[in-house]
């Protein structure tokens, strides 16, 4: 159920199903679009046990739930974070698109009860228009991702932004840096650059959407600094 991975210098990962966005560069296939038909339900205790065992076997200090959008199962996720907290052995990297945390500050408040969680908010594009083009969501929802970072900082939750820059020009890069700095200077300083990796099904999905990345990497040639 859990797998190892080289990201973050080594992290144990469980994969979840379902997302509230429809990114054209998403690497998740059926688990995103048909979560009701894929996989099976595991309790928070079962998930934590599997990820912990994977982490201990490989000597990792970090764990995550990835593959889709882990914040969708709020109660389930919070219970896993309780288990992480009470064990005190690992840091949980919460990778999220931020939409739910941006739309409900109480989510950030609940996350603030945990000392062993770091949130990575992955922002899709550098403007309302890019966001909508890339995700299929309404342009104004772009702000929910920025609001997520604001809510997390307000509640004292460790976090940083990652920005999908594959489809943006220099102007977009500067624009998002300014918008992040308007929330807090640390967010602009810590902004992580994210680019598309051209797995075969991602290439297929991009072809169908008719949208081409300006910068993208073959999976076998991912630069060290993006890992
Ligand atoms: S937010 Fe992540 S999981 Fe959801 S569609 Fe976008 S890339 Fe896929």
Boltz pocket constraint, residues with backbone or C-beta under 6 A from the ligand:
constraints:
  - pocket:
      binder: B
      contacts: [[A, 18], [A, 19], [A, 20], [A, 21], [A, 22], [A, 23], [A, 25], [A, 26], [A, 27], [A, 28], [A, 32], [A, 67], [A, 68], [A, 69], [A, 97]]
      max_distance: 6.0
